[in-house]
Amino acid sequence: GLDRVMHEKARLGLLSSLIAHPKGLTFADLKQLCGLTDGNLSRHLQVLQEAGLVEISKEFEGNRPQTRCR
């Protein structure tokens, strides 16, 4: 249905953004690029990670934790 198509479009957008940025993007950058909410982005990234398409790492920039996706 339409819901599935929207999910696929969001995931395709995420993968396209990541392919265009080989060094990876932060969660905040991806959220802005793809226009997704925190919850939607987290869920899509989880599915893509489980499928082996996305690598998610936690890093620190200064004292602030950052989630980076590749």
For each residue, the residues with C-beta under 8 A, 3 or more apart:
1: 4 5
2: 5 6
3: 6 7
4: 1 7 8
5: 1 2 8 9
6: 2 3 9 10
7: 3 4 10 11 44
8: 4 5 11 12
9: 5 6 12 13
10: 6 7 13 14 34 36 40 44
11: 7 8 14 15 44 47 48
12: 8 9 15 16
13: 9 10 16 17 33 34
14: 10 11 17 18 30 34 41 44 45 48 54
15: 11 12 18 19 48 53 54
16: 12 13 19 20
17: 13 14 20 21 25 30 33 34
18: 14 15 21 24 25 30 54 69 70
19: 15 16 22
20: 16 17
21: 17 18 24 25
22: 19 70
23: 70
24: 18 21 55 57 68 69 70
25: 17 18 21 29 30 33 68 69
26: 29 30 66 67 68 69
27: 30 31 41 45 66 67 68 69
28: 31 32 66
29: 25 26 32 33
30: 14 17 18 25 26 27 33 34 36 41 45 69
31: 27 28 34 35 36 37 38 41
32: 28 29 35
33: 13 17 25 29 30
34: 10 13 14 17 30 31 41
35: 31 32
36: 10 30 31 40 41 44
37: 31 40 41
38: 31 41 42
39: 42 43
40: 10 36 37 43 44
41: 14 27 30 31 34 36 37 38 44 45
42: 38 39 45 46
43: 39 40 46 47
44: 7 10 11 14 36 40 41 47 48
45: 14 27 30 41 42 48 49 54 56 69
46: 42 43 49 50
47: 11 43 44 50 51
48: 11 14 15 44 45 51 53 54
49: 45 46 52 53 54 55 56
50: 46 47
51: 47 48 54
52: 49
53: 15 48 49
54: 14 15 18 45 48 49 51 69 70
55: 24 49 69 70
56: 45 49 67 68 69
57: 24 67 68 70
58: 65 66 67 68
59: 65 66 67 68
60: 63 64 65 66
61: 64 66
62:
63: 60
64: 60 61
65: 58 59 60
66: 26 27 28 58 59 60 61
67: 26 27 56 57 58 59
68: 24 25 26 27 56 57 58 59
69: 18 24 25 26 27 30 45 54 55 56
70: 18 22 23 24 54 55 57
